[in-house]
């Protein structure tokens, strides 16, 4: 796909620009995020981006509690791992999560552009899955070599691919290419909440010349 080869470097550059601004703020902001992932085929992607979007918004401070040693009450294993971290490690986990949100923002914008160009839902879904797989340096950031090895072994056994499920495997699971796209751009809200973040998705816009600058909103 055109532009795919430069995606990782563009994402890293966008993240470097965005992180210092967002980490400086601790603002409480409730955002409706789910509807942005429910774009319908042929939707008129003409909503202007009035505020910043396509990345993280800090909604709460990180916990300063010492690492939890007791039983975890969360059903999400990643949340339990975060609670077992030191405050300094949680800062790094938040930084990594914000990189992941920047990836989702790039994927959202790519999907909107492709819909504006009249591309099929299958083409869009395949592109998004490939973008997510190509960004393994972001999605696996913070993992130890041993954790990466175990993940790749699990993926090979389950999917026959060390990067995870293919677009065709996801289509077999979800039954539609729209659902594949939604799954590829989904952010786990339990993990986001544990790190004091929310993902602000971008509505479709007709005039994205550059990545929107990520700032906090009052």
N, C-alpha and C positions, 0 to 999 in steps of 0.2 A: 504494500500500500504506500502511496506517496506520503512522505513526511514521517513515516513510521520509524525510519532509522535515526532521526534526530529527537525522537520523543523523550528518551531517558535524559539527555542533556538539557532539553527544554524544561523538563520537570524539575531537575535539580536546580536550574537557574531560578525558576519561579519560586521554589521553596526557599532558597536563600534570600530572595527579596521579601517574602511574606513573613517568615518566622519572627524576625526581630520586632515587627510591628505588633503581631498578635500576642506574643509572649509578654509584652509590656502591659497588657490590659487584663483586668479581671472584672468583666461586666456581666451582669445577669441579663440574659436575653433569651426569650422563648421563641423558637423559630418553627414554622411549619415546614417540614422537609419531605414528608413522604410523597406528597402530590407531584413533586418534580420528577419522580421516577415513573409516572404513569402516563407518559406521552403517547398519544395515539398515532397510528399511521396517518400521514397526510395532514397532521396538525399544522395550523398556521403558526410557524415559529417566529412570531413578530413581537413578543413581549420585550420591552426595553429592560435592560439591567439597571434598575434605578439605584440599587445599593451594591456593595461588593458581594461577591458570591463565588462559589466554586472552591471552597476550602473550609478551614476550621474557624469556628467562633468560640472564644473562651467564655464559658458560662458560669464557672465556679472555680475556686482555688483548689489546688491539689491537696490531698490529705497529707498532713505532717506526722501522722501516726507512725510509730515504729513498725517494722515488719510484723505482720500478723502470724502468730504461731498456732492459733487455735483452728477449729474446723471452719471451713468457708461456707457461708450461707448462700452464695450466688450459684446459679445453675451454669454459669459461663466459666469455663476453665481459665480463660485469659484474664478475667476479672480476679479470680482467685490468685493467679500469678502476680498481678499488679499489687494486690493487697499484701503479698509476701515480700514486696520490694522495700528498699529503703526510700526515704523522700527523694534522695538524689537520683536513684534509679527510676523513680516515677517521673521525674522531670525528663529523663531521656526517653521513657516510654511515651510521654506526651509528644515530644518532638517527633518521634517516629510516626505516631498516629497522625500528626499534622501533615507529614509527608504523604501518608496514605490518602488523606483527604484531598491533598493537592492532586494526586493521581486521579481520584474520582472526579474532581472538577474538570480535568483535561478530558476525561472519558465522556462526561456529560456534554461538554462543548463539541467534541467530535461527533457524538450521536446527533446533536442538533444540526450541525453543518451537513452531515450526510442526509438527514431527512429533508433539509432545504434543497439539496441537490437531487432529490427524488430517488435516492438509493433504497433498495429493498430492506425490509426488517432483517432478513437473513444476513445480508451484507453487513449491516450495522452490528448485529450481534456477534458475528465472526470477528469483526474488527475490534470490538471491545474486549472480547475474550483474549485475543492476541495481544492487545495492549497490556492487559493485566498480567499475562504470562511474561511478556517482555520486560516488565518492570519488577522483576524478582529482586533487584537490588533495593527496592523500596519495600515491597511486601514482606521481605524476609530480613529487613534491617533489624538489628538487635538480637537476632537468633545466633546461638553458638554454632560452630561447625557440627557438633554432635546433633543438635536439634535440627539443623538443615538436613543432615544425613538421614535421620529418622523420618523426617517429613517426606523426603524424596523416595525413600524405600516404601513408605506407606502409599504414596501416590503411584509409584510404579506397580505395586501389587494391586491397587484398586482400579487405576485408570490406564496403566501401561504407559504413563507419561510422568516424568519426574516433576514437571511444573504443575500438574493437577489435571482436572478434567478438560477435555477438548470441547469445542463448541457443539459438536455432534452429540457427545455424551450428555451435555447439559440440555440440549434440545430433547433428547430421549427422556430426561428426568422431568422437565418442566412442561413439555408439550407445545410450546410456541416460542418463536424467536423473540418476541417482545419480552416474555418472561426471562429468557436467557439474558437479554440486555439488562433487565431490572436486577437480576441476581448478580451480574458482573459489576454493577455500580452501587451495590448496597453497602451501607455502613452499619456495623453492629452497634445498636444504640446502648446496650449495656456496657460495652467497652468504652464507648465515647463518654458516657455519663461518669464512669469511674475515673476518667482522666479529665473531667471538667470541661468537656468539649461537646460541641454539636457540629454536624456537617451542614453547611448551607449550600444547597444545590443551586445551580444557575437555571433560570428559565431560558427558553430558546430566544436568541436575539439575531437580528439580521446583520449586525454590523460589528462583529468581533474582529478587530484588526490585531489586537494584542491580548495577552492574558489579562483579565481584570485584576487590578491591584487589590490585595486582600487587606482590609483594615477592619477595625471594630466599629460597631454602630451603637450610638446611645439610644 
